Amino acid sequence: MDDFTTRTYGTSGLDNRPLFGETSARDRIVNLIVGGLTSLLVLVTVISSFVFPTLPPKPLNIFFTICILMICGAVVVLIYWYRQGDLEPKFRNLIYYSLGSIVMLCICANLYFHDVGK
């Protein structure tokens, strides 16, 4: 097994080893794309809940948005723990699954807010 204390990864003597082995540029790009699109969709959902169908917003729309934001809070905590090294790499799949669930909830919420299907 390699001795990680002797590797410098381009730094001068600082221990800058990766958390769970080498991370590729592909993984970072996928994380940025998935996280960015999910964040954008959640932002659109929050704005839509207050604006559509009319002002003042319906209490049910606000409740739906609060539920989505609470789930987002749990996922943010999971991501934070993962980046700190408190979670094993296998939890990355759970984070992706949770982000997929949030995306589907946001799509359902936006369809409901805009009265699609009536």
BELVEN-V96988 format. One record per residue. PHI is phi in degrees with one decimal (* if undefined). D_CENTER is the distance of its C-alpha to the mean C-alpha in Angstrom with 2 decimals. Layout:
PHI&D_CENTER  PHI&D_CENTER
This chain:
*&33.62  -71.5&32.87  -92.5&33.28  -71.1&30.13  -70.4&32.07  -87.8&34.19  -81.2&31.42  -114.9&30.53  52.7&28.03  88.2&29.74  -100.0&30.08  -95.6&33.46  88.7&33.52  -76.8&30.21  -82.9&28.22  -118.5&25.15  -74.8&24.43  -63.9&21.05  -65.6&19.25  -124.2&19.43  83.0&21.88  -72.3&21.61  -103.9&18.33  -88.2&19.10  -64.7&18.38  -62.8&17.19  -63.8&14.36  -65.1&13.31  -65.8&13.68  -61.3&11.70  -62.3&8.66  -66.3&9.36  -66.8&10.07  -63.4&7.25  -65.6&4.72  -66.0&7.84  -66.4&8.83  -65.1&6.13  -62.5&6.73  -63.1&10.29  -66.4&10.68  -65.3&9.73  -62.0&12.13  -62.6&14.68  -66.0&14.60  -62.9&15.28  -64.5&18.01  -64.2&19.44  -66.7&19.84  -88.7&22.09  -96.3&23.98  -100.2&24.68  -78.8&27.16  -146.5&29.23  -91.2&29.28  -70.8&29.24  -69.8&26.10  -74.7&26.54  -61.2&25.60  -66.0&24.03  -63.5&21.58  -65.0&20.66  -62.8&20.36  -59.0&18.06  -67.6&15.73  -61.8&16.03  -62.2&15.10  -64.5&11.84  -67.3&11.10  -67.2&12.25  -65.8&9.94  -61.5&6.94  -61.5&9.12  -64.9&9.59  -69.1&6.17  -62.4&6.33  -64.0&9.79  -60.3&9.24  -64.3&7.48  -61.7&10.40  -62.5&12.87  -64.0&12.07  -70.3&12.65  -79.7&15.69  95.6&17.11  -80.0&17.42  -113.9&15.80  -76.7&17.30  -60.3&15.90  -66.2&16.14  -74.9&13.15  -61.0&10.94  -65.1&11.96  -65.4&11.04  -64.8&7.38  -62.3&7.74  -62.5&9.92  -64.8&7.90  -64.3&5.37  -63.3&8.92  -64.9&10.37  -64.4&8.42  -61.3&9.54  -66.1&12.92  -63.8&13.25  -66.0&12.72  -63.6&15.28  -62.0&17.58  -63.0&17.41  -66.2&18.28  -64.0&21.02  -68.7&22.37  -62.4&22.33  -93.2&24.21  54.7&26.63  -77.7&26.19  96.3&28.60  -97.4&31.17
